[in-house]
Amino acid sequence: MRATRLVSLLLLLQTRGQLTAAELAEHLDVSVRTVHRDIEALAVAGVPVEAVRGAAGGYRLAGGYRTRLTGLTADEAEALFAAGIPGPAAELGLGGELAAARLKVLAALPHELQERATRAQRLFHLDARGWFRAEDTVPHLPALADCVWRGCRVHLRYRERGTVVRRTVDPLGLVLKGGAWYLVARRSVGMRVYRVSRVASVRPLGDSFERPPDFELATFWTEWSRAFEQNRPSVTVTVRVDPDVRRWLPGEPRIDEDGRAVVAFEGLGDAYRELLRFGSQLEVIEPTELRERLAETSRELAALYAR
């Protein structure tokens, strides 16, 4: 609806400052021509939108204008309180602040929206942790989050390949992926990603750094994670599996009429540890090295229990 789009345009200008018509069009998923028409509509309604001409031009709100409009719809109120992020916020050291902010928003809502928001919170919960694995211990996450907020250069001691290395980095952002926190940072040699659970110590440095003007955390992470998945070493294993346990195979591979499937793993060690738990309900066909290793393990277990 146009009314919703006009509110979104106004809030974009209020929160982002000056934006070009093209940038507004991209945010709102409309044409530049539509943006111009919407700007005119806001001006007619008394909103002081001014056009700045020139190469660095765009639209902005004049005179520090700010609207007190909240305008939350029922669906928006439900979505806001259905987001289950208290756990990650607490790890960042923002648990109390998040709870206080949600309480203030809830108190500002009309009664009917309060009821829908709290109902959504009772009915929906987001758990970002993965199944059946130990959780990362991240004692240095709040300190890193503080450095990210302040734009403060930091000195890290980081566990890498069995040793501890020292790194001086510009922390650009933190990402929660599958229950694990990652630090995106810039070094003199380029962009790097560090798993926060491997950080041994954090020492903020006195000097600040200038954030790259074209850096967008979400865009970087999408591109980096795609490249990581594509370039990661992998091994494929051909197995024959009983129907009762097919659903437990990692990656949900396609299974032919003979019960055969091809499963991908990061390495033979991972394949060995993962497939060993299936016991006699799974047979490894290829590679031979893995087949023989599992067979040897089975013989050793049989001998152990035969004593």
C-alpha positions in Angstrom: 0.0 0.0 0.0 1.2 3.5 -0.8 0.6 4.8 2.8 2.9 2.1 4.2 5.5 3.0 1.6 5.3 6.7 2.4 5.9 5.9 6.1 8.8 3.7 5.2 10.3 6.4 3.0 10.0 9.0 5.8 11.6 6.6 8.4 14.4 5.9 6.0 15.2 9.5 5.6 15.0 10.0 9.4 17.3 7.1 10.2 19.7 7.1 7.3 20.0 10.9 6.6 20.5 11.9 3.0 19.8 9.3 0.4 19.6 9.4 -3.4 16.4 8.6 -5.3 18.1 5.4 -6.6 19.0 4.3 -3.1 15.5 4.9 -1.9 14.1 3.0 -4.8 16.3 0.1 -4.0 15.3 0.0 -0.3 11.6 0.3 -1.2 11.7 -2.0 -4.3 10.1 0.6 -6.5 11.1 2.7 -9.5 13.0 6.0 -9.2 9.9 7.7 -10.8 7.7 6.4 -7.9 10.2 7.7 -5.4 9.9 11.2 -6.9 6.1 11.0 -6.8 6.2 9.9 -3.1 8.6 12.7 -2.2 6.1 15.2 -3.7 3.3 13.6 -1.7 5.2 13.9 1.6 5.9 17.6 0.8 2.2 18.2 0.1 1.5 16.6 3.5 3.8 19.1 5.2 6.9 17.0 5.6 10.0 19.3 5.0 11.8 17.1 2.4 14.5 19.0 0.6 16.4 18.1 -2.6 20.2 18.5 -2.5 21.6 19.0 -6.0 24.9 18.0 -7.4 27.0 14.9 -7.6 26.7 14.2 -3.9 23.0 15.2 -3.8 19.9 13.4 -2.8 16.9 13.9 -0.5 17.0 14.7 3.2 14.7 16.0 6.0 15.3 19.7 6.6 15.9 21.4 9.9 16.4 18.2 11.9 12.8 17.2 11.4 11.7 14.1 13.1 8.4 12.3 13.2 6.9 10.8 16.4 5.0 8.3 14.3 5.4 4.7 15.5 2.6 3.2 13.3 3.2 -0.4 14.2 0.7 -2.7 12.7 -0.6 -5.8 14.5 1.5 -8.0 12.2 4.6 -5.9 12.8 4.1 -6.0 16.6 3.8 -9.8 16.4 7.0 -10.1 14.3 8.9 -7.8 16.7 8.2 -9.9 19.8 8.3 -13.3 18.0 12.0 -12.8 17.3 13.8 -15.1 19.8 17.1 -13.3 20.2 17.5 -13.0 24.0 20.2 -15.6 24.0 22.5 -14.1 21.4 21.9 -10.6 22.9 22.9 -11.8 26.3 26.2 -13.3 24.9 26.9 -9.8 23.4 26.4 -8.3 26.8 23.1 -6.7 25.7 20.6 -9.0 27.4 19.4 -6.4 30.0 19.2 -3.6 27.3 17.2 -5.8 25.0 14.7 -6.7 27.8 14.4 -3.1 28.8 13.8 -2.0 25.2 11.2 -4.6 24.5 9.4 -3.6 27.7 9.4 0.0 26.7 8.0 -0.8 23.2 5.4 -3.1 24.7 4.3 -0.3 27.1 4.0 2.2 24.3 1.7 -0.1 22.2 -2.1 0.1 22.4 -3.8 -2.6 24.5 -4.9 -4.7 21.5 -1.4 -4.7 20.1 0.1 -5.6 23.5 -2.0 -8.7 23.6 -1.0 -9.8 20.1 2.7 -9.1 20.7 2.8 -11.1 24.0 0.9 -13.9 22.4 3.4 -14.1 19.6 6.2 -14.3 22.2 4.5 -17.2 23.9 3.8 -19.1 20.7 7.1 -18.7 18.7 10.7 -19.0 19.7 13.9 -19.0 17.7 16.7 -21.3 18.9 19.9 -20.6 16.9 21.9 -23.5 18.5 22.6 -26.7 16.6 21.7 -30.2 17.8 24.0 -32.7 19.4 27.2 -30.7 19.7 28.9 -28.8 22.5 28.1 -25.1 22.5 30.9 -22.6 21.8 32.4 -20.9 24.9 32.8 -17.3 24.1 34.0 -15.4 27.2 35.6 -12.7 25.0 32.5 -11.9 22.9 31.3 -8.9 25.0 34.8 -7.3 24.7 34.8 -7.8 21.0 31.3 -6.5 20.6 32.4 -3.3 22.5 35.4 -2.9 20.1 33.1 -3.3 17.1 30.7 -0.7 18.5 33.5 1.8 19.2 35.5 1.2 16.0 38.5 0.4 18.2 41.5 -1.5 16.8 42.2 -4.7 18.8 45.1 -7.1 19.5 44.0 -10.8 19.6 45.7 -13.9 20.8 44.0 -16.6 18.6 44.2 -20.4 18.7 45.1 -21.6 15.2 46.2 -25.1 14.1 47.4 -26.1 17.5 49.2 -23.0 18.4 48.4 -19.4 19.6 49.1 -16.6 17.1 48.9 -12.8 17.7 46.9 -10.6 15.4 46.2 -6.9 15.3 42.8 -6.3 13.5 40.1 -3.8 12.8 36.9 -5.5 14.0 34.1 -4.8 11.5 31.3 -7.0 12.7 30.1 -10.1 14.4 28.0 -12.9 12.9 26.1 -15.7 14.6 26.0 -18.8 12.3 24.6 -22.1 13.4 25.1 -21.3 17.1 28.8 -20.2 16.6 30.0 -16.6 16.7 32.4 -15.2 14.1 34.4 -12.0 14.0 34.8 -10.3 10.6 37.9 -8.2 10.7 40.4 -6.4 8.5 44.1 -7.0 8.7 47.0 -5.5 6.7 46.8 -8.6 4.4 43.1 -8.2 3.8 39.7 -9.4 5.2 39.7 -12.3 7.7 37.1 -14.3 9.6 37.8 -15.6 13.1 35.8 -18.0 15.2 35.2 -16.2 18.5 35.5 -19.4 20.6 39.2 -19.7 19.5 40.0 -16.2 20.7 42.4 -16.6 23.7 42.5 -12.9 24.7 41.4 -9.5 23.6 43.3 -6.2 24.2 41.7 -3.1 22.9 44.2 -0.6 21.5 44.0 3.2 21.9 43.8 4.0 18.2 40.6 3.9 16.3 40.2 3.0 12.6 38.3 4.2 9.6 35.6 1.8 8.5 35.7 0.9 4.8 32.9 3.1 3.3 31.7 0.4 0.9 31.7 -2.4 3.5 28.3 -4.1 4.2 28.5 -6.9 6.8 25.6 -9.0 5.4 26.8 -8.8 1.8 30.4 -9.7 2.8 29.2 -12.7 4.9 27.0 -14.0 2.1 29.8 -13.9 -0.4 32.5 -15.2 2.0 30.4 -18.1 3.3 29.4 -19.1 -0.3 33.1 -19.2 -1.3 34.0 -21.1 1.9 31.5 -23.8 1.2 32.6 -24.1 -2.5 36.3 -24.2 -1.7 36.2 -26.4 1.3 37.9 -29.8 0.8 35.4 -32.7 0.7 35.2 -36.4 0.1 32.3 -38.4 -1.1 31.3 -41.8 0.3 29.1 -44.4 -1.3 27.0 -46.3 1.2 24.2 -48.9 1.3 21.9 -48.1 4.2 18.8 -49.8 5.8 15.5 -48.0 5.2 15.0 -47.5 9.0 18.0 -45.1 9.3 18.0 -43.4 5.9 16.6 -40.2 7.3 19.6 -39.8 9.6 22.1 -39.6 6.8 23.8 -36.1 6.7 22.7 -33.9 3.9 19.6 -36.0 3.0 21.2 -37.6 -0.1 19.2 -39.2 -2.9 18.9 -43.0 -2.4 18.5 -45.4 -5.3 16.4 -48.6 -5.4 19.2 -50.7 -4.0 19.5 -48.5 -0.9 22.7 -46.8 -2.2 23.5 -43.2 -1.5 26.5 -40.8 -2.0 27.2 -38.7 1.0 29.6 -35.8 1.2 32.0 -35.1 4.2 34.7 -32.6 4.8 37.3 -35.4 5.2 37.7 -39.2 5.8 38.0 -38.5 9.5 34.6 -36.8 9.7 33.1 -39.6 7.6 34.5 -42.3 9.9 33.2 -40.6 13.1 29.8 -39.9 11.5 29.2 -43.3 9.9 30.5 -45.5 12.8 27.3 -44.8 14.8 25.2 -46.6 12.2 26.8 -49.9 13.0 25.5 -52.8 10.9 22.7 -50.8 9.5 25.1 -49.1 7.0 27.7 -50.5 4.7 30.4 -48.4 3.1 31.1 -49.4 -0.5 33.6 -46.7 -1.4 36.3 -45.5 -0.7 38.0 -48.7 0.2 40.2 -47.0 2.8 37.2 -46.0 4.8 35.5 -49.4 4.4 38.5 -51.2 5.7 39.0 -48.8 8.7 35.3 -49.3 9.7 35.6 -53.1 9.3 38.7 -53.1 11.5 36.9 -51.1 14.2 34.0 -53.5 14.1 36.3 -56.5 14.5 38.0 -54.8 17.5 34.6 -54.1 19.1 33.5 -57.6 18.5 36.6 -59.0 20.2 36.2 -56.6 23.1 32.7 -57.8 23.9 33.5 -61.4 23.3 35.9 -61.5 26.3 
